[in-house]
Amino acid sequence: MTASGLIIFLLIGAIAGWLAGLIVRGFGFGLLGNIVVGIIGAFLAGWLLPMLGIGFSLGSPIVTSIVYAMIGAIVLLVIIGLIKRA
């Protein structure tokens, strides 16, 4: 992975984590924590969605990547929230 690819990956994770933190209220971890959640969510979605047979394209690869990562981050935030409640 090149340096520019890594920066793009981190930015996509940051945007996805921020959006997921806005959508899943009460389970956020602050800006830096949500960025980390977005990055982990990108990995989670990249693994989980193809296994479920879910695949889509929104025209732009960047937008599609942000949506995938946001879905993964939302799933991760909900799971963390459920674990914290138990």
N, CA and C atoms as a LAMMPS dump frame, in Angstrom:
ITEM: TIMESTEP
0
ITEM: NUMBER OF ATOMS
258
ITEM: BOX BOUNDS ff ff ff
-5.0000000000000000e+02 5.0000000000000000e+02
-5.0000000000000000e+02 5.0000000000000000e+02
-5.0000000000000000e+02 5.0000000000000000e+02
ITEM: ATOMS id mol type element x y z
1 1 1 N 0.855 -1.17 0
2 1 2 C 0 0 0
3 1 3 C 0.9 1.231 0
4 2 1 N 0.58 2.152 -0.868
5 2 2 C 1.37 3.38 -0.954
6 2 3 C 0.957 4.343 0.148
7 3 1 N 1.737 5.38 0.319
8 3 2 C 1.432 6.386 1.339
9 3 3 C 0.115 7.091 1.025
10 4 1 N -0.119 7.396 -0.246
11 4 2 C -1.369 8.068 -0.598
12 4 3 C -2.56 7.124 -0.4
13 5 1 N -2.389 5.838 -0.673
14 5 2 C -3.448 4.868 -0.433
15 5 3 C -3.783 4.749 1.036
16 6 1 N -2.76 4.791 1.879
17 6 2 C -2.973 4.731 3.32
18 6 3 C -3.72 5.968 3.815
19 7 1 N -3.368 7.128 3.298
20 7 2 C -4.045 8.365 3.696
21 7 3 C -5.516 8.32 3.284
22 8 1 N -5.785 7.856 2.069
23 8 2 C -7.17 7.745 1.612
24 8 3 C -7.939 6.755 2.485
25 9 1 N -7.321 5.638 2.823
26 9 2 C -7.943 4.637 3.684
27 9 3 C -8.292 5.235 5.041
28 10 1 N -7.37 5.989 5.62
29 10 2 C -7.616 6.618 6.925
30 10 3 C -8.711 7.676 6.836
31 11 1 N -8.729 8.439 5.75
32 11 2 C -9.772 9.459 5.578
33 11 3 C -11.152 8.823 5.417
34 12 1 N -11.226 7.747 4.656
35 12 2 C -12.509 7.047 4.496
36 12 3 C -12.98 6.505 5.841
37 13 1 N -12.07 5.923 6.601
38 13 2 C -12.42 5.428 7.936
39 13 3 C -12.851 6.545 8.862
40 14 1 N -12.183 7.683 8.767
41 14 2 C -12.529 8.828 9.611
42 14 3 C -13.929 9.337 9.283
43 15 1 N -14.227 9.484 8.01
44 15 2 C -15.551 9.968 7.601
45 15 3 C -16.624 8.973 8.004
46 16 1 N -16.373 7.692 7.768
47 16 2 C -17.347 6.66 8.12
48 16 3 C -17.585 6.602 9.624
49 17 1 N -16.529 6.695 10.404
50 17 2 C -16.672 6.675 11.856
51 17 3 C -17.426 7.869 12.376
52 18 1 N -17.161 9.029 11.791
53 18 2 C -17.863 10.247 12.189
54 18 3 C -19.35 10.128 11.872
55 19 1 N -19.681 9.665 10.654
56 19 2 C -21.083 9.502 10.266
57 19 3 C -21.771 8.454 11.133
58 20 1 N -21.095 7.355 11.418
59 20 2 C -21.68 6.317 12.271
60 20 3 C -21.927 6.848 13.677
61 21 1 N -21.015 7.686 14.179
62 21 2 C -21.2 8.287 15.494
63 21 3 C -22.408 9.208 15.532
64 22 1 N -22.71 9.863 14.409
65 22 2 C -23.895 10.712 14.333
66 22 3 C -25.173 9.885 14.259
67 23 1 N -25.112 8.766 13.559
68 23 2 C -26.302 7.926 13.373
69 23 3 C -26.622 7.137 14.634
70 24 1 N -25.614 6.558 15.264
71 24 2 C -25.803 5.727 16.457
72 24 3 C -25.503 6.596 17.674
73 25 1 N -26.47 7.345 18.067
74 25 2 C -26.3 8.246 19.211
75 25 3 C -26.156 7.454 20.508
76 26 1 N -25.309 7.946 21.393
77 26 2 C -25.139 7.313 22.694
78 26 3 C -24.047 6.265 22.739
79 27 1 N -23.58 5.8 21.586
80 27 2 C -22.538 4.787 21.564
81 27 3 C -21.238 5.325 20.993
82 28 1 N -21.147 6.62 20.79
83 28 2 C -19.948 7.21 20.213
84 28 3 C -18.801 7.24 21.204
85 29 1 N -17.597 7.418 20.682
86 29 2 C -16.407 7.428 21.513
87 29 3 C -15.594 8.697 21.312
88 30 1 N -16.233 9.772 20.909
89 30 2 C -15.496 10.989 20.615
90 30 3 C -14.909 10.91 19.212
91 31 1 N -14.334 11.993 18.772
92 31 2 C -13.849 12.079 17.401
93 31 3 C -12.786 11.032 17.095
94 32 1 N -11.749 10.945 17.901
95 32 2 C -10.664 10.01 17.644
96 32 3 C -11.133 8.564 17.756
97 33 1 N -11.945 8.28 18.751
98 33 2 C -12.472 6.924 18.912
99 33 3 C -13.358 6.521 17.754
100 34 1 N -14.183 7.456 17.259
101 34 2 C -15.049 7.146 16.125
102 34 3 C -14.244 6.942 14.848
103 35 1 N -13.118 7.624 14.709
104 35 2 C -12.245 7.397 13.559
105 35 3 C -11.71 5.969 13.597
106 36 1 N -11.275 5.541 14.767
107 36 2 C -10.773 4.171 14.917
108 36 3 C -11.892 3.169 14.641
109 37 1 N -13.087 3.456 15.147
110 37 2 C -14.23 2.582 14.896
111 37 3 C -14.537 2.529 13.397
112 38 1 N -14.416 3.657 12.708
113 38 2 C -14.65 3.688 11.267
114 38 3 C -13.653 2.849 10.505
115 39 1 N -12.398 2.892 10.919
116 39 2 C -11.366 2.094 10.258
117 39 3 C -11.61 0.608 10.498
118 40 1 N -11.918 0.241 11.74
119 40 2 C -12.221 -1.161 12.042
120 40 3 C -13.514 -1.573 11.332
121 41 1 N -14.474 -0.655 11.278
122 41 2 C -15.729 -0.93 10.582
123 41 3 C -15.525 -1.177 9.103
124 42 1 N -14.551 -0.499 8.494
125 42 2 C -14.248 -0.723 7.083
126 42 3 C -13.771 -2.158 6.873
127 43 1 N -12.915 -2.632 7.761
128 43 2 C -12.469 -4.026 7.684
129 43 3 C -13.642 -4.982 7.906
130 44 1 N -14.47 -4.673 8.897
131 44 2 C -15.621 -5.519 9.213
132 44 3 C -16.573 -5.609 8.027
133 45 1 N -16.898 -4.481 7.43
134 45 2 C -17.816 -4.472 6.284
135 45 3 C -17.198 -5.169 5.076
136 46 1 N -15.902 -4.981 4.885
137 46 2 C -15.231 -5.644 3.775
138 46 3 C -15.242 -7.152 3.898
139 47 1 N -15.34 -7.651 5.107
140 47 2 C -15.402 -9.088 5.346
141 47 3 C -16.854 -9.577 5.391
142 48 1 N -17.728 -8.829 6.104
143 48 2 C -19.081 -9.287 6.381
144 48 3 C -20.022 -9.157 5.187
145 49 1 N -20.032 -8.034 4.513
146 49 2 C -21.004 -7.812 3.443
147 49 3 C -20.856 -8.795 2.283
148 50 1 N -19.633 -9.073 1.806
149 50 2 C -19.536 -10.084 0.74
150 50 3 C -19.97 -11.485 1.198
151 51 1 N -19.741 -11.811 2.468
152 51 2 C -20.165 -13.121 2.98
153 51 3 C -21.692 -13.234 2.986
154 52 1 N -22.372 -12.092 3.183
155 52 2 C -23.832 -12.079 3.189
156 52 3 C -24.408 -11.935 1.782
157 53 1 N -23.533 -11.808 0.795
158 53 2 C -23.978 -11.655 -0.582
159 53 3 C -24.445 -10.255 -0.918
160 54 1 N -24.039 -9.29 -0.096
161 54 2 C -24.442 -7.907 -0.321
162 54 3 C -23.313 -7.189 -1.042
163 55 1 N -23.628 -6.668 -2.179
164 55 2 C -22.646 -5.911 -2.938
165 55 3 C -23.36 -4.862 -3.757
166 56 1 N -22.85 -3.677 -3.757
167 56 2 C -23.472 -2.61 -4.515
168 56 3 C -22.42 -1.585 -4.895
169 57 1 N -22.773 -0.766 -5.846
170 57 2 C -21.893 0.308 -6.278
171 57 3 C -22.73 1.568 -6.406
172 58 1 N -22.205 2.647 -5.893
173 58 2 C -22.922 3.921 -5.944
174 58 3 C -22.315 4.869 -6.967
175 59 1 N -21.644 4.335 -7.932
176 59 2 C -21.048 5.163 -8.971
177 59 3 C -19.588 5.452 -8.697
178 60 1 N -19.327 6.179 -7.659
179 60 2 C -17.964 6.543 -7.288
180 60 3 C -17.396 5.512 -6.311
181 61 1 N -16.195 5.018 -6.57
182 61 2 C -15.6 4.051 -5.634
183 61 3 C -15.377 4.637 -4.236
184 62 1 N -15.092 5.915 -4.153
185 62 2 C -14.878 6.549 -2.842
186 62 3 C -16.18 6.567 -2.045
187 63 1 N -17.283 6.959 -2.695
188 63 2 C -18.576 7.002 -2.01
189 63 3 C -18.992 5.593 -1.582
190 64 1 N -18.794 4.621 -2.455
191 64 2 C -19.117 3.243 -2.115
192 64 3 C -18.289 2.769 -0.924
193 65 1 N -17.018 3.112 -0.899
194 65 2 C -16.146 2.721 0.217
195 65 3 C -16.592 3.372 1.518
196 66 1 N -16.993 4.638 1.458
197 66 2 C -17.466 5.326 2.669
198 66 3 C -18.739 4.671 3.184
199 67 1 N -19.666 4.331 2.288
200 67 2 C -20.917 3.695 2.712
201 67 3 C -20.637 2.312 3.313
202 68 1 N -19.78 1.513 2.67
203 68 2 C -19.403 0.209 3.223
204 68 3 C -18.806 0.378 4.618
205 69 1 N -17.856 1.283 4.748
206 69 2 C -17.195 1.493 6.039
207 69 3 C -18.182 2.006 7.076
208 70 1 N -19.108 2.861 6.671
209 70 2 C -20.095 3.388 7.607
210 70 3 C -21.012 2.27 8.101
211 71 1 N -21.419 1.37 7.215
212 71 2 C -22.246 0.231 7.624
213 71 3 C -21.493 -0.626 8.639
214 72 1 N -20.231 -0.904 8.359
215 72 2 C -19.418 -1.679 9.293
216 72 3 C -19.24 -0.98 10.625
217 73 1 N -19.051 0.339 10.602
218 73 2 C -18.875 1.102 11.839
219 73 3 C -20.161 1.135 12.652
220 74 1 N -21.307 1.242 11.978
221 74 2 C -22.585 1.227 12.687
222 74 3 C -22.785 -0.124 13.365
223 75 1 N -22.521 -1.208 12.647
224 75 2 C -22.644 -2.544 13.228
225 75 3 C -21.723 -2.672 14.437
226 76 1 N -20.497 -2.205 14.293
227 76 2 C -19.532 -2.287 15.396
228 76 3 C -19.976 -1.456 16.597
229 77 1 N -20.478 -0.244 16.363
230 77 2 C -20.94 0.6 17.472
231 77 3 C -22.133 -0.024 18.188
232 78 1 N -23.037 -0.629 17.452
233 78 2 C -24.191 -1.286 18.076
234 78 3 C -23.733 -2.483 18.911
235 79 1 N -22.805 -3.278 18.376
236 79 2 C -22.303 -4.434 19.132
237 79 3 C -21.592 -3.968 20.404
238 80 1 N -20.761 -2.945 20.29
239 80 2 C -20.067 -2.422 21.473
240 80 3 C -21.07 -1.884 22.485
241 81 1 N -22.089 -1.192 21.994
242 81 2 C -23.129 -0.66 22.89
243 81 3 C -23.881 -1.753 23.627
244 82 1 N -24.173 -2.85 22.936
245 82 2 C -24.863 -3.966 23.579
246 82 3 C -23.977 -4.65 24.625
247 83 1 N -22.692 -4.751 24.319
248 83 2 C -21.757 -5.357 25.272
249 83 3 C -21.599 -4.463 26.503
250 84 1 N -21.553 -3.148 26.294
251 84 2 C -21.412 -2.226 27.424
252 84 3 C -22.619 -2.256 28.332
253 85 1 N -23.801 -2.511 27.775
254 85 2 C -25.029 -2.573 28.588
255 85 3 C -25.101 -3.828 29.43
256 86 1 N -24.505 -4.9 28.931
257 86 2 C -24.621 -6.203 29.636
258 86 3 C -23.755 -6.246 30.871
